[in-house]
Amino acid sequence: MVLSQSAIFVGAILMSLYFLTELIDYIFQSLGKNTIFEQLSKKGN
């Protein structure tokens, strides 16, 4: 019981981090700047 509740809690934390990353990415895109993933892909090349 505790294991399943902790797994749901960890999943909720990861989903909230993904949501915040996408939110920041969309804000950058609406401001006309490069998105986070475009900046990271340019650093790799």
C-alpha positions as CSV (number, residue, x, y, z in Angstrom):
1,M,0.0,0.0,0.0
2,V,2.8,2.4,0.9
3,L,4.8,1.5,-2.1
4,S,1.9,2.2,-4.5
5,Q,1.2,5.5,-2.9
6,S,4.8,6.5,-3.0
7,A,5.0,5.5,-6.7
8,I,2.0,7.7,-7.5
9,F,3.6,10.6,-5.5
10,V,6.9,10.3,-7.5
11,G,4.9,10.1,-10.7
12,A,3.0,13.3,-9.8
13,I,6.3,15.1,-9.1
14,L,7.7,14.0,-12.5
15,M,4.6,15.0,-14.3
16,S,4.6,18.5,-12.6
17,L,8.3,19.0,-13.7
18,Y,7.4,18.0,-17.2
19,F,4.4,20.4,-17.1
20,L,6.6,23.3,-15.9
21,T,9.2,22.6,-18.6
22,E,6.6,22.6,-21.3
23,L,5.0,25.8,-19.9
24,I,8.3,27.6,-19.9
25,D,9.0,26.3,-23.4
26,Y,5.6,27.6,-24.7
27,I,6.2,31.0,-23.0
28,F,9.6,31.3,-24.7
29,Q,8.0,30.4,-28.0
30,S,5.2,33.0,-27.6
31,L,7.8,35.6,-26.9
32,G,9.7,34.8,-30.1
33,K,12.7,33.3,-28.4
34,N,14.3,29.9,-29.1
35,T,12.7,27.2,-27.1
36,I,14.6,25.2,-24.5
37,F,14.9,22.1,-26.7
38,E,16.2,24.0,-29.7
39,Q,18.9,25.6,-27.5
40,L,19.9,22.2,-26.1
41,S,20.0,20.6,-29.6
42,K,22.3,23.4,-30.9
43,K,24.7,22.8,-28.0
44,G,25.1,19.2,-29.0
45,N,26.1,20.0,-32.6
